[in-house]
Amino acid sequence: MKKSGGEIALDIIIYILLILVLITTLYPFIYAFAIAFNEGIDASKGGIYLFPRKFTLDNFKAVFSNHEIFSAFFISVSRTVIGTIGTLLFTGLFAYSVSHNDLMFRNHYMRIMLFSMYFSGGLIPYFILLKTLKLYNNYLVYIVPYLFNSYYAILMMSFFRGIPAALEESARIDGANDLIIFFKIIVPVSTPVLATIALFSGVMHWNSWFDSVFFVPNKNLKTLAFYLYDLVNKANITSMGNAQIDSKASAYALQTYTAETIRMATMIVVIVPIIIIYPFLQKYFVKGIMIGSIKG
C-alpha cells in the first residue's frame, strides 16, 4: 500500500526524533571513552568530542595501580552474584506462596509488603537495626537487607498467577511438594520474569555505593561503586586537578593524566560489565515486563 505524503512526512519526523534520541543517549558514553583513552594534559585543553586526540592507556594503568580497586572489584562482583541469587530465591519463594489465595494469613503478608513499599523508618532507625543485627561493618549488610523487594514480589506474583494451575495439580498428584513444584516447574517456565528481576537486582547491587559509605567503614569491604564515588569527590575538591593515585606511581604518569581522565577511566571500568551483560538479558527484560503487566 502506497503511503500518502503526510504519512511519509510523519515517518521522516519519527526517524529524525529517534536518531536524536540515539545520539543523545550514546554521546555521553562516546565522550567518556574519548577522554578515558586520551592523554590527561592534552584532554585538559579541551576540543575532544568523539575520538581521543592523543591515545594512551596511562589512565587505566593509574586506576589499576591502586590495589584497593581489585579488592573493591571482587566485593562488587561477589555482592552482585550472591545478592542477585539471594533476591531471586527469597523474593521468589515469597511471591510464589502469596500467589495462592488459600495461603494462611495471606492478606496480612500482603498488607505488610504494601506498607513497606510506601513507608520507611528512616536512616537512623535503619542504622540502629543494622547495628542490632550485627550487620554494621559486615559483608552481609550488602546481602541481607536486599533479599526481599516488594516491587519484585508483585512482578513475580503477576507472572506466577498466569501459569496454568493444571501444572501444579498434576505435580501434586505425582507426589511433589511445594519446593519441588517451585524449583522444577515454576522456575523453568518463569525465565522471562526471573531474568528481568535478575537484571534489576544485579544493576542495583553493582551500582550501589550508599550502604558502603554509611554502613561499612572497613576499607577492605568497600565496593567499586564507592571507589568511583570517592574518586569523583576527590576530583571535585582538588584545586590543582591532580588525580589521587597510589604513591608508588611513576613521575611520568603524574605528568600524563589528570583527575578528569582518571575519573572517566574509572567510570568505564565500572559500566563496561553491565554493558556487556545487558544485551544477553534484553529479550527477557522486555518480555518479563510486558507479561508481568498484562497478567497483573
C-alpha atoms as an extended CHARMM CRD file, in Angstrom:
* protein
*
       296  EXT
         1         1  MET       CA              0.0000000000        0.0000000000        0.0000000000  PROA      1               0.0000000000
         2         2  LYS       CA              1.4310000000        3.3100000000       -1.0740000000  PROA      2               0.0000000000
         3         3  LYS       CA              1.8730000000        5.8630000000        1.6810000000  PROA      3               0.0000000000
         4         4  SER       CA              0.4930000000        9.3700000000        1.3420000000  PROA      4               0.0000000000
         5         5  GLY       CA              2.6600000000       12.4620000000        1.5320000000  PROA      5               0.0000000000
         6         6  GLY       CA              1.5290000000       13.1130000000        5.1020000000  PROA      6               0.0000000000
         7         7  GLU       CA              2.4270000000        9.5990000000        6.2330000000  PROA      7               0.0000000000
         8         8  ILE       CA              5.8690000000        9.8560000000        4.6400000000  PROA      8               0.0000000000
         9         9  ALA       CA              6.4550000000       13.2130000000        6.3370000000  PROA      9               0.0000000000
        10        10  LEU       CA              5.3680000000       11.7060000000        9.6840000000  PROA      10              0.0000000000
        11        11  ASP       CA              7.7650000000        8.7740000000        9.2110000000  PROA      11              0.0000000000
        12        12  ILE       CA             10.6190000000       11.1760000000        8.4800000000  PROA      12              0.0000000000
        13        13  ILE       CA              9.8670000000       13.1640000000       11.6400000000  PROA      13              0.0000000000
        14        14  ILE       CA              9.7480000000        9.9640000000       13.7060000000  PROA      14              0.0000000000
        15        15  TYR       CA             13.0760000000        8.7530000000       12.2910000000  PROA      15              0.0000000000
        16        16  ILE       CA             14.6860000000       12.1340000000       12.9650000000  PROA      16              0.0000000000
        17        17  LEU       CA             13.4360000000       12.1070000000       16.5560000000  PROA      17              0.0000000000
        18        18  LEU       CA             14.6880000000        8.5350000000       17.0720000000  PROA      18              0.0000000000
        19        19  ILE       CA             18.0960000000        9.4490000000       15.6680000000  PROA      19              0.0000000000
        20        20  LEU       CA             18.2750000000       12.4490000000       18.0030000000  PROA      20              0.0000000000
        21        21  VAL       CA             17.3620000000       10.2410000000       20.9780000000  PROA      21              0.0000000000
        22        22  LEU       CA             20.0260000000        7.7210000000       19.9160000000  PROA      22              0.0000000000
        23        23  ILE       CA             22.6820000000       10.4050000000       19.6400000000  PROA      23              0.0000000000
        24        24  THR       CA             21.6790000000       11.9590000000       22.9640000000  PROA      24              0.0000000000
        25        25  THR       CA             21.8490000000        8.5560000000       24.6380000000  PROA      25              0.0000000000
        26        26  LEU       CA             25.1350000000        7.3780000000       23.1420000000  PROA      26              0.0000000000
        27        27  TYR       CA             27.1450000000       10.5940000000       23.1380000000  PROA      27              0.0000000000
        28        28  PRO       CA             27.9300000000       10.6710000000       26.9000000000  PROA      28              0.0000000000
        29        29  PHE       CA             29.4420000000        7.1740000000       26.5710000000  PROA      29              0.0000000000
        30        30  ILE       CA             31.4000000000        8.1510000000       23.4560000000  PROA      30              0.0000000000
        31        31  TYR       CA             32.7260000000       11.2570000000       25.1880000000  PROA      31              0.0000000000
        32        32  ALA       CA             33.6860000000        9.2720000000       28.3000000000  PROA      32              0.0000000000
        33        33  PHE       CA             35.5970000000        6.7270000000       26.1780000000  PROA      33              0.0000000000
        34        34  ALA       CA             37.3580000000        9.5100000000       24.2720000000  PROA      34              0.0000000000
        35        35  ILE       CA             38.5290000000       11.2300000000       27.4550000000  PROA      35              0.0000000000
        36        36  ALA       CA             39.4480000000        7.9660000000       29.1930000000  PROA      36              0.0000000000
        37        37  PHE       CA             41.7680000000        6.9350000000       26.3570000000  PROA      37              0.0000000000
        38        38  ASN       CA             43.2630000000       10.4040000000       25.8660000000  PROA      38              0.0000000000
        39        39  GLU       CA             46.3720000000       11.8380000000       27.4930000000  PROA      39              0.0000000000
        40        40  GLY       CA             45.2870000000       13.8230000000       30.5390000000  PROA      40              0.0000000000
        41        41  ILE       CA             47.2470000000       17.0210000000       29.9920000000  PROA      41              0.0000000000
        42        42  ASP       CA             46.1240000000       17.1630000000       26.3870000000  PROA      42              0.0000000000
        43        43  ALA       CA             42.4850000000       16.4850000000       27.3600000000  PROA      43              0.0000000000
        44        44  SER       CA             42.5500000000       19.4320000000       29.7740000000  PROA      44              0.0000000000
        45        45  LYS       CA             42.9940000000       21.7290000000       26.7630000000  PROA      45              0.0000000000
        46        46  GLY       CA             39.5040000000       20.7860000000       25.5250000000  PROA      46              0.0000000000
        47        47  GLY       CA             38.3380000000       20.1480000000       21.9940000000  PROA      47              0.0000000000
        48        48  ILE       CA             37.8160000000       16.3770000000       22.3840000000  PROA      48              0.0000000000
        49        49  TYR       CA             34.3400000000       15.2850000000       21.3960000000  PROA      49              0.0000000000
        50        50  LEU       CA             34.2990000000       11.9220000000       19.5920000000  PROA      50              0.0000000000
        51        51  PHE       CA             37.7930000000       10.3880000000       19.4360000000  PROA      51              0.0000000000
        52        52  PRO       CA             40.9620000000       10.5650000000       21.5560000000  PROA      52              0.0000000000
        53        53  ARG       CA             43.4220000000       13.1240000000       20.2460000000  PROA      53              0.0000000000
        54        54  LYS       CA             46.4640000000       11.5610000000       21.9120000000  PROA      54              0.0000000000
        55        55  PHE       CA             45.7030000000        7.9010000000       22.5960000000  PROA      55              0.0000000000
        56        56  THR       CA             47.1070000000        6.4090000000       25.7980000000  PROA      56              0.0000000000
        57        57  LEU       CA             46.4170000000        3.6440000000       28.3150000000  PROA      57              0.0000000000
        58        58  ASP       CA             48.0770000000        5.5120000000       31.1700000000  PROA      58              0.0000000000
        59        59  ASN       CA             44.7240000000        6.4800000000       32.6830000000  PROA      59              0.0000000000
        60        60  PHE       CA             43.7310000000        2.8390000000       33.0990000000  PROA      60              0.0000000000
        61        61  LYS       CA             47.2100000000        1.9140000000       34.3330000000  PROA      61              0.0000000000
        62        62  ALA       CA             46.8300000000        4.5730000000       37.0220000000  PROA      62              0.0000000000
        63        63  VAL       CA             43.4130000000        3.2780000000       38.0020000000  PROA      63              0.0000000000
        64        64  PHE       CA             44.6740000000       -0.2900000000       38.3750000000  PROA      64              0.0000000000
        65        65  SER       CA             47.8930000000        0.8270000000       40.0860000000  PROA      65              0.0000000000
        66        66  ASN       CA             45.8700000000        1.2860000000       43.2590000000  PROA      66              0.0000000000
        67        67  HSD       CA             45.4940000000       -2.1370000000       44.8660000000  PROA      67              0.0000000000
        68        68  GLU       CA             42.2270000000       -1.0900000000       46.5190000000  PROA      68              0.0000000000
        69        69  ILE       CA             40.3660000000       -1.2640000000       43.2170000000  PROA      69              0.0000000000
        70        70  PHE       CA             40.9990000000       -5.0180000000       42.9370000000  PROA      70              0.0000000000
        71        71  SER       CA             39.5350000000       -5.6250000000       46.3820000000  PROA      71              0.0000000000
        72        72  ALA       CA             36.6070000000       -3.3390000000       45.5440000000  PROA      72              0.0000000000
        73        73  PHE       CA             36.0560000000       -5.1490000000       42.2400000000  PROA      73              0.0000000000
        74        74  PHE       CA             35.9380000000       -8.5280000000       43.9780000000  PROA      74              0.0000000000
        75        75  ILE       CA             33.4960000000       -7.2040000000       46.5940000000  PROA      75              0.0000000000
        76        76  SER       CA             31.2280000000       -5.7640000000       43.9000000000  PROA      76              0.0000000000
        77        77  VAL       CA             31.2750000000       -8.9270000000       41.7900000000  PROA      77              0.0000000000
        78        78  SER       CA             30.6150000000      -11.2420000000       44.7370000000  PROA      78              0.0000000000
        79        79  ARG       CA             27.9400000000       -8.9240000000       46.0880000000  PROA      79              0.0000000000
        80        80  THR       CA             26.2080000000       -8.7440000000       42.7200000000  PROA      80              0.0000000000
        81        81  VAL       CA             26.2190000000      -12.5060000000       42.1890000000  PROA      81              0.0000000000
        82        82  ILE       CA             25.2700000000      -13.5490000000       45.7340000000  PROA      82              0.0000000000
        83        83  GLY       CA             22.8340000000      -10.6850000000       46.2240000000  PROA      83              0.0000000000
        84        84  THR       CA             21.0250000000      -11.3140000000       42.9410000000  PROA      84              0.0000000000
        85        85  ILE       CA             20.6930000000      -15.0490000000       43.5620000000  PROA      85              0.0000000000
        86        86  GLY       CA             19.5300000000      -14.3930000000       47.1150000000  PROA      86              0.0000000000
        87        87  THR       CA             16.9280000000      -11.8630000000       45.9740000000  PROA      87              0.0000000000
        88        88  LEU       CA             15.5610000000      -14.2190000000       43.3230000000  PROA      88              0.0000000000
        89        89  LEU       CA             15.3710000000      -17.1090000000       45.7820000000  PROA      89              0.0000000000
        90        90  PHE       CA             13.9120000000      -15.3040000000       48.7960000000  PROA      90              0.0000000000
        91        91  THR       CA             11.5490000000      -12.9630000000       46.9410000000  PROA      91              0.0000000000
        92        92  GLY       CA             10.5690000000      -15.7320000000       44.5250000000  PROA      92              0.0000000000
        93        93  LEU       CA              9.5490000000      -18.1030000000       47.3200000000  PROA      93              0.0000000000
        94        94  PHE       CA              7.5210000000      -15.3550000000       48.9760000000  PROA      94              0.0000000000
        95        95  ALA       CA              5.8160000000      -14.3860000000       45.7060000000  PROA      95              0.0000000000
        96        96  TYR       CA              5.0270000000      -18.0000000000       44.8980000000  PROA      96              0.0000000000
        97        97  SER       CA              3.4670000000      -18.5060000000       48.3220000000  PROA      97              0.0000000000
        98        98  VAL       CA              1.2690000000      -15.3900000000       48.3440000000  PROA      98              0.0000000000
        99        99  SER       CA              0.1890000000      -16.0050000000       44.7450000000  PROA      99              0.0000000000
       100       100  HSD       CA             -2.0320000000      -18.7560000000       46.1780000000  PROA      100             0.0000000000
       101       101  ASN       CA             -5.2610000000      -17.3980000000       47.6340000000  PROA      101             0.0000000000
       102       102  ASP       CA             -5.5640000000      -20.2850000000       50.1000000000  PROA      102             0.0000000000
       103       103  LEU       CA             -2.3260000000      -19.3600000000       51.9430000000  PROA      103             0.0000000000
       104       104  MET       CA             -2.9510000000      -18.8400000000       55.6570000000  PROA      104             0.0000000000
       105       105  PHE       CA             -2.5750000000      -15.1690000000       56.7090000000  PROA      105             0.0000000000
       106       106  ARG       CA             -2.0380000000      -14.2030000000       53.0720000000  PROA      106             0.0000000000
       107       107  ASN       CA             -3.7970000000      -10.8520000000       53.4580000000  PROA      107             0.0000000000
       108       108  HSD       CA             -1.6060000000       -9.9240000000       56.4200000000  PROA      108             0.0000000000
       109       109  TYR       CA              1.5430000000      -10.6700000000       54.4390000000  PROA      109             0.0000000000
       110       110  MET       CA              0.2310000000       -8.5520000000       51.5740000000  PROA      110             0.0000000000
       111       111  ARG       CA             -0.5540000000       -5.6260000000       53.8680000000  PROA      111             0.0000000000
       112       112  ILE       CA              2.9380000000       -5.7450000000       55.4080000000  PROA      112             0.0000000000
       113       113  MET       CA              4.5120000000       -5.8950000000       51.9490000000  PROA      113             0.0000000000
       114       114  LEU       CA              2.4910000000       -2.9520000000       50.6180000000  PROA      114             0.0000000000
       115       115  PHE       CA              3.1020000000       -0.9050000000       53.7540000000  PROA      115             0.0000000000
       116       116  SER       CA              6.8610000000       -1.3800000000       53.4300000000  PROA      116             0.0000000000
       117       117  MET       CA              6.7100000000       -0.1090000000       49.8450000000  PROA      117             0.0000000000
       118       118  TYR       CA              5.4460000000        3.3150000000       50.8410000000  PROA      118             0.0000000000
       119       119  PHE       CA              6.7660000000        3.8940000000       54.3550000000  PROA      119             0.0000000000
       120       120  SER       CA             10.2410000000        3.6910000000       55.8330000000  PROA      120             0.0000000000
       121       121  GLY       CA             11.5440000000        4.0620000000       59.3490000000  PROA      121             0.0000000000
       122       122  GLY       CA             14.2570000000        6.4760000000       58.2320000000  PROA      122             0.0000000000
       123       123  LEU       CA             18.0270000000        6.3610000000       58.1400000000  PROA      123             0.0000000000
       124       124  ILE       CA             18.6980000000        6.4690000000       61.9010000000  PROA      124             0.0000000000
       125       125  PRO       CA             16.3040000000        3.6190000000       62.8570000000  PROA      125             0.0000000000
       126       126  TYR       CA             17.6840000000        1.6330000000       59.9090000000  PROA      126             0.0000000000
       127       127  PHE       CA             21.2210000000        2.2030000000       61.1720000000  PROA      127             0.0000000000
       128       128  ILE       CA             20.2180000000        1.0940000000       64.6850000000  PROA      128             0.0000000000
       129       129  LEU       CA             18.5800000000       -2.0120000000       63.2350000000  PROA      129             0.0000000000
       130       130  LEU       CA             21.7470000000       -2.9370000000       61.3490000000  PROA      130             0.0000000000
       131       131  LYS       CA             23.8190000000       -2.4660000000       64.4990000000  PROA      131             0.0000000000
       132       132  THR       CA             21.4150000000       -4.6610000000       66.4540000000  PROA      132             0.0000000000
       133       133  LEU       CA             21.5320000000       -7.4070000000       63.8320000000  PROA      133             0.0000000000
       134       134  LYS       CA             25.3680000000       -7.2740000000       63.7880000000  PROA      134             0.0000000000
       135       135  LEU       CA             25.3310000000       -6.2320000000       60.1260000000  PROA      135             0.0000000000
       136       136  TYR       CA             27.1930000000       -2.9530000000       60.5880000000  PROA      136             0.0000000000
       137       137  ASN       CA             30.6660000000       -3.1620000000       59.0440000000  PROA      137             0.0000000000
       138       138  ASN       CA             29.8070000000       -6.6650000000       57.9000000000  PROA      138             0.0000000000
       139       139  TYR       CA             29.8250000000       -8.0040000000       54.3460000000  PROA      139             0.0000000000
       140       140  LEU       CA             26.3020000000       -9.3400000000       54.8880000000  PROA      140             0.0000000000
       141       141  VAL       CA             24.9820000000       -5.7690000000       55.0140000000  PROA      141             0.0000000000
       142       142  TYR       CA             25.2280000000       -5.9090000000       51.2140000000  PROA      142             0.0000000000
       143       143  ILE       CA             23.0980000000       -9.0560000000       51.0320000000  PROA      143             0.0000000000
       144       144  VAL       CA             20.5460000000       -9.4650000000       53.8290000000  PROA      144             0.0000000000
       145       145  PRO       CA             18.6510000000       -6.1220000000       53.5700000000  PROA      145             0.0000000000
       146       146  TYR       CA             18.0740000000       -6.7190000000       49.8550000000  PROA      146             0.0000000000
       147       147  LEU       CA             16.8120000000      -10.2940000000       49.9810000000  PROA      147             0.0000000000
       148       148  PHE       CA             13.2230000000       -9.0850000000       49.7040000000  PROA      148             0.0000000000
       149       149  ASN       CA             11.8730000000       -6.3950000000       47.4060000000  PROA      149             0.0000000000
       150       150  SER       CA              8.1570000000       -5.5580000000       47.2740000000  PROA      150             0.0000000000
       151       151  TYR       CA              8.1870000000       -4.4470000000       43.6450000000  PROA      151             0.0000000000
       152       152  TYR       CA              9.9450000000       -7.6160000000       42.5290000000  PROA      152             0.0000000000
       153       153  ALA       CA              7.4670000000       -9.6790000000       44.5440000000  PROA      153             0.0000000000
       154       154  ILE       CA              4.4910000000       -8.0240000000       42.8340000000  PROA      154             0.0000000000
       155       155  LEU       CA              6.0570000000       -8.6000000000       39.4220000000  PROA      155             0.0000000000
       156       156  MET       CA              6.6590000000      -12.2730000000       40.2290000000  PROA      156             0.0000000000
       157       157  MET       CA              3.1530000000      -12.7240000000       41.6500000000  PROA      157             0.0000000000
       158       158  SER       CA              1.6120000000      -11.3540000000       38.4660000000  PROA      158             0.0000000000
       159       159  PHE       CA              3.6040000000      -13.8430000000       36.4100000000  PROA      159             0.0000000000
       160       160  PHE       CA              3.0260000000      -16.8470000000       38.6780000000  PROA      160             0.0000000000
       161       161  ARG       CA             -0.7260000000      -16.3120000000       38.6170000000  PROA      161             0.0000000000
       162       162  GLY       CA             -0.6650000000      -16.6690000000       34.8400000000  PROA      162             0.0000000000
       163       163  ILE       CA              0.8690000000      -20.1480000000       34.9960000000  PROA      163             0.0000000000
       164       164  PRO       CA             -1.8270000000      -22.8190000000       34.4220000000  PROA      164             0.0000000000
       165       165  ALA       CA             -2.9520000000      -24.3840000000       37.6900000000  PROA      165             0.0000000000
       166       166  ALA       CA             -3.0260000000      -27.7780000000       35.9690000000  PROA      166             0.0000000000
       167       167  LEU       CA              0.7800000000      -27.9080000000       36.0900000000  PROA      167             0.0000000000
       168       168  GLU       CA              0.8060000000      -27.7580000000       39.8680000000  PROA      168             0.0000000000
       169       169  GLU       CA             -2.1540000000      -30.0960000000       40.2380000000  PROA      169             0.0000000000
       170       170  SER       CA             -0.5520000000      -32.7870000000       38.1000000000  PROA      170             0.0000000000
       171       171  ALA       CA              2.7060000000      -32.4670000000       40.0500000000  PROA      171             0.0000000000
       172       172  ARG       CA              0.8900000000      -32.8050000000       43.3780000000  PROA      172             0.0000000000
       173       173  ILE       CA             -0.8750000000      -35.9270000000       42.1110000000  PROA      173             0.0000000000
       174       174  ASP       CA              2.5640000000      -37.3860000000       41.4000000000  PROA      174             0.0000000000
       175       175  GLY       CA              3.6080000000      -36.6370000000       44.9850000000  PROA      175             0.0000000000
       176       176  ALA       CA              5.6120000000      -33.4330000000       44.5320000000  PROA      176             0.0000000000
       177       177  ASN       CA              5.6960000000      -30.9690000000       47.4320000000  PROA      177             0.0000000000
       178       178  ASP       CA              5.7390000000      -27.1560000000       47.1740000000  PROA      178             0.0000000000
       179       179  LEU       CA              9.5290000000      -26.8520000000       46.9650000000  PROA      179             0.0000000000
       180       180  ILE       CA              9.7970000000      -29.4210000000       44.1770000000  PROA      180             0.0000000000
       181       181  ILE       CA              6.9780000000      -27.7190000000       42.2770000000  PROA      181             0.0000000000
       182       182  PHE       CA              8.6500000000      -24.3230000000       42.6680000000  PROA      182             0.0000000000
       183       183  PHE       CA             12.1430000000      -25.3490000000       41.5780000000  PROA      183             0.0000000000
       184       184  LYS       CA             11.2770000000      -27.9330000000       38.9120000000  PROA      184             0.0000000000
       185       185  ILE       CA              8.1110000000      -26.4700000000       37.4020000000  PROA      185             0.0000000000
       186       186  ILE       CA              7.6380000000      -22.7860000000       38.2870000000  PROA      186             0.0000000000
       187       187  VAL       CA             11.2410000000      -21.6200000000       37.9140000000  PROA      187             0.0000000000
       188       188  PRO       CA             11.8560000000      -23.1630000000       34.4460000000  PROA      188             0.0000000000
       189       189  VAL       CA              8.7090000000      -21.5730000000       32.9600000000  PROA      189             0.0000000000
       190       190  SER       CA              9.3890000000      -18.2210000000       34.6600000000  PROA      190             0.0000000000
       191       191  THR       CA             12.6520000000      -17.4020000000       32.8820000000  PROA      191             0.0000000000
       192       192  PRO       CA             11.4540000000      -14.0400000000       31.4570000000  PROA      192             0.0000000000
       193       193  VAL       CA             10.3900000000      -12.5200000000       34.7700000000  PROA      193             0.0000000000
       194       194  LEU       CA             13.3350000000      -14.0160000000       36.6770000000  PROA      194             0.0000000000
       195       195  ALA       CA             15.8250000000      -12.6810000000       34.1210000000  PROA      195             0.0000000000
       196       196  THR       CA             14.1820000000       -9.2590000000       34.3120000000  PROA      196             0.0000000000
       197       197  ILE       CA             14.4390000000       -9.1380000000       38.0910000000  PROA      197             0.0000000000
       198       198  ALA       CA             17.9910000000      -10.5140000000       37.9510000000  PROA      198             0.0000000000
       199       199  LEU       CA             18.9220000000       -7.5790000000       35.7090000000  PROA      199             0.0000000000
       200       200  PHE       CA             17.2280000000       -5.0680000000       38.0240000000  PROA      200             0.0000000000
       201       201  SER       CA             18.8200000000       -6.5310000000       41.1310000000  PROA      201             0.0000000000
       202       202  GLY       CA             22.2390000000       -7.0140000000       39.5410000000  PROA      202             0.0000000000
       203       203  VAL       CA             22.4540000000       -3.4080000000       38.3280000000  PROA      203             0.0000000000
       204       204  MET       CA             21.3090000000       -2.1590000000       41.7320000000  PROA      204             0.0000000000
       205       205  HSD       CA             23.9780000000       -4.1730000000       43.5640000000  PROA      205             0.0000000000
       206       206  TRP       CA             26.6960000000       -3.2460000000       41.0810000000  PROA      206             0.0000000000
       207       207  ASN       CA             25.9590000000        0.4990000000       41.2380000000  PROA      207             0.0000000000
       208       208  SER       CA             25.1900000000        0.7280000000       44.9510000000  PROA      208             0.0000000000
       209       209  TRP       CA             27.5080000000        2.9780000000       46.9670000000  PROA      209             0.0000000000
       210       210  PHE       CA             25.2250000000        4.3990000000       49.6760000000  PROA      210             0.0000000000
       211       211  ASP       CA             25.4720000000        1.4250000000       52.0460000000  PROA      211             0.0000000000
       212       212  SER       CA             29.2120000000        1.2330000000       51.5220000000  PROA      212             0.0000000000
       213       213  VAL       CA             29.5730000000        4.8830000000       52.5910000000  PROA      213             0.0000000000
       214       214  PHE       CA             27.4500000000        4.7950000000       55.7420000000  PROA      214             0.0000000000
       215       215  PHE       CA             27.4510000000        1.2060000000       56.9570000000  PROA      215             0.0000000000
       216       216  VAL       CA             30.8820000000       -0.2120000000       56.0620000000  PROA      216             0.0000000000
       217       217  PRO       CA             33.8770000000        1.7440000000       57.4210000000  PROA      217             0.0000000000
       218       218  ASN       CA             36.2290000000       -1.1610000000       56.6870000000  PROA      218             0.0000000000
       219       219  LYS       CA             38.2300000000       -0.2130000000       53.5670000000  PROA      219             0.0000000000
       220       220  ASN       CA             38.6430000000       -3.8690000000       52.6070000000  PROA      220             0.0000000000
       221       221  LEU       CA             34.8630000000       -4.1830000000       52.2110000000  PROA      221             0.0000000000
       222       222  LYS       CA             34.3060000000       -1.1250000000       50.0270000000  PROA      222             0.0000000000
       223       223  THR       CA             32.6110000000       -1.6110000000       46.6490000000  PROA      223             0.0000000000
       224       224  LEU       CA             33.7440000000       -0.4990000000       43.2160000000  PROA      224             0.0000000000
       225       225  ALA       CA             30.8850000000        1.9990000000       43.0330000000  PROA      225             0.0000000000
       226       226  PHE       CA             32.1490000000        3.5770000000       46.2520000000  PROA      226             0.0000000000
       227       227  TYR       CA             35.6190000000        3.7450000000       44.7390000000  PROA      227             0.0000000000
       228       228  LEU       CA             34.2170000000        5.7510000000       41.8360000000  PROA      228             0.0000000000
       229       229  TYR       CA             32.1270000000        7.9160000000       44.1660000000  PROA      229             0.0000000000
       230       230  ASP       CA             35.1700000000        8.6710000000       46.3060000000  PROA      230             0.0000000000
       231       231  LEU       CA             37.3000000000        9.4030000000       43.2680000000  PROA      231             0.0000000000
       232       232  VAL       CA             34.7420000000       11.8310000000       41.8560000000  PROA      232             0.0000000000
       233       233  ASN       CA             34.5850000000       13.6640000000       45.1750000000  PROA      233             0.0000000000
       234       234  LYS       CA             38.3530000000       13.9250000000       45.3600000000  PROA      234             0.0000000000
       235       235  ALA       CA             38.5000000000       15.2080000000       41.8010000000  PROA      235             0.0000000000
       236       236  ASN       CA             35.8980000000       17.8750000000       42.5570000000  PROA      236             0.0000000000
       237       237  ILE       CA             37.6680000000       19.2030000000       45.6470000000  PROA      237             0.0000000000
       238       238  THR       CA             41.2030000000       19.0930000000       44.2810000000  PROA      238             0.0000000000
       239       239  SER       CA             42.0660000000       22.6290000000       43.2710000000  PROA      239             0.0000000000
       240       240  MET       CA             45.0030000000       21.6740000000       41.0870000000  PROA      240             0.0000000000
       241       241  GLY       CA             43.0580000000       18.9110000000       39.3520000000  PROA      241             0.0000000000
       242       242  ASN       CA             45.6610000000       16.2810000000       40.2390000000  PROA      242             0.0000000000
       243       243  ALA       CA             44.4530000000       12.6950000000       40.4150000000  PROA      243             0.0000000000
       244       244  GLN       CA             44.5310000000       10.9240000000       43.7640000000  PROA      244             0.0000000000
       245       245  ILE       CA             46.6980000000        7.9190000000       42.9230000000  PROA      245             0.0000000000
       246       246  ASP       CA             48.9840000000        5.4630000000       44.6030000000  PROA      246             0.0000000000
       247       247  SER       CA             52.2060000000        6.9360000000       45.9890000000  PROA      247             0.0000000000
       248       248  LYS       CA             54.2530000000        4.4130000000       44.0090000000  PROA      248             0.0000000000
       249       249  ALA       CA             53.0860000000        5.7520000000       40.6430000000  PROA      249             0.0000000000
       250       250  SER       CA             55.8360000000        6.9270000000       38.3500000000  PROA      250             0.0000000000
       251       251  ALA       CA             56.7530000000       10.5720000000       37.7620000000  PROA      251             0.0000000000
       252       252  TYR       CA             55.9170000000       10.1330000000       34.0860000000  PROA      252             0.0000000000
       253       253  ALA       CA             52.3940000000        9.0560000000       34.9780000000  PROA      253             0.0000000000
       254       254  LEU       CA             51.9230000000       12.1630000000       37.1030000000  PROA      254             0.0000000000
       255       255  GLN       CA             52.5720000000       14.2460000000       34.0060000000  PROA      255             0.0000000000
       256       256  THR       CA             50.3090000000       12.3820000000       31.5980000000  PROA      256             0.0000000000
       257       257  TYR       CA             46.9040000000       12.1300000000       33.2780000000  PROA      257             0.0000000000
       258       258  THR       CA             44.5870000000       14.3430000000       35.2730000000  PROA      258             0.0000000000
       259       259  ALA       CA             41.7140000000       13.8880000000       37.6880000000  PROA      259             0.0000000000
       260       260  GLU       CA             39.1990000000       14.1330000000       34.8420000000  PROA      260             0.0000000000
       261       261  THR       CA             40.7780000000       11.3770000000       32.7580000000  PROA      261             0.0000000000
       262       262  ILE       CA             41.1970000000        9.1530000000       35.8250000000  PROA      262             0.0000000000
       263       263  ARG       CA             37.5370000000        9.7070000000       36.6810000000  PROA      263             0.0000000000
       264       264  MET       CA             36.4260000000        8.7730000000       33.1680000000  PROA      264             0.0000000000
       265       265  ALA       CA             38.6550000000        5.6860000000       33.1250000000  PROA      265             0.0000000000
       266       266  THR       CA             37.2350000000        4.5170000000       36.4430000000  PROA      266             0.0000000000
       267       267  MET       CA             33.6980000000        5.0930000000       35.1870000000  PROA      267             0.0000000000
       268       268  ILE       CA             34.4270000000        2.9640000000       32.1120000000  PROA      268             0.0000000000
       269       269  VAL       CA             35.7380000000        0.1640000000       34.3260000000  PROA      269             0.0000000000
       270       270  VAL       CA             32.5070000000        0.2760000000       36.3480000000  PROA      270             0.0000000000
       271       271  ILE       CA             29.9700000000        0.4080000000       33.4960000000  PROA      271             0.0000000000
       272       272  VAL       CA             31.5590000000       -1.9460000000       30.9350000000  PROA      272             0.0000000000
       273       273  PRO       CA             30.4850000000       -5.1780000000       32.7220000000  PROA      273             0.0000000000
       274       274  ILE       CA             26.8500000000       -4.0100000000       32.7060000000  PROA      274             0.0000000000
       275       275  ILE       CA             27.0630000000       -3.0130000000       29.0470000000  PROA      275             0.0000000000
       276       276  ILE       CA             28.4240000000       -6.4740000000       28.1770000000  PROA      276             0.0000000000
       277       277  ILE       CA             25.7750000000       -8.3900000000       30.1310000000  PROA      277             0.0000000000
       278       278  TYR       CA             22.7070000000       -6.3420000000       29.1860000000  PROA      278             0.0000000000
       279       279  PRO       CA             22.3500000000       -7.4950000000       25.5260000000  PROA      279             0.0000000000
       280       280  PHE       CA             22.0850000000      -11.1220000000       26.6600000000  PROA      280             0.0000000000
       281       281  LEU       CA             19.2090000000      -10.2890000000       29.0190000000  PROA      281             0.0000000000
       282       282  GLN       CA             17.4380000000       -7.6730000000       26.9170000000  PROA      282             0.0000000000
       283       283  LYS       CA             14.9320000000      -10.0460000000       25.3010000000  PROA      283             0.0000000000
       284       284  TYR       CA             13.9700000000      -11.4680000000       28.6940000000  PROA      284             0.0000000000
       285       285  PHE       CA             13.8150000000       -7.9700000000       30.1420000000  PROA      285             0.0000000000
       286       286  VAL       CA             11.2240000000       -6.7260000000       27.6270000000  PROA      286             0.0000000000
       287       287  LYS       CA              9.2020000000       -9.9530000000       27.7150000000  PROA      287             0.0000000000
       288       288  GLY       CA              9.1890000000      -10.1290000000       31.5130000000  PROA      288             0.0000000000
       289       289  ILE       CA              7.9510000000       -6.5570000000       31.9080000000  PROA      289             0.0000000000
       290       290  MET       CA              5.2220000000       -6.9760000000       29.2880000000  PROA      290             0.0000000000
       291       291  ILE       CA              3.9660000000      -10.3220000000       30.6070000000  PROA      291             0.0000000000
       292       292  GLY       CA              4.0270000000       -9.1150000000       34.1830000000  PROA      292             0.0000000000
       293       293  SER       CA              1.9930000000       -6.0180000000       33.3370000000  PROA      293             0.0000000000
       294       294  ILE       CA             -0.5240000000       -7.8350000000       31.1400000000  PROA      294             0.0000000000
       295       295  LYS       CA             -1.1710000000      -10.6670000000       33.5760000000  PROA      295             0.0000000000
       296       296  GLY       CA             -1.3360000000       -8.3630000000       36.5580000000  PROA      296             0.0000000000
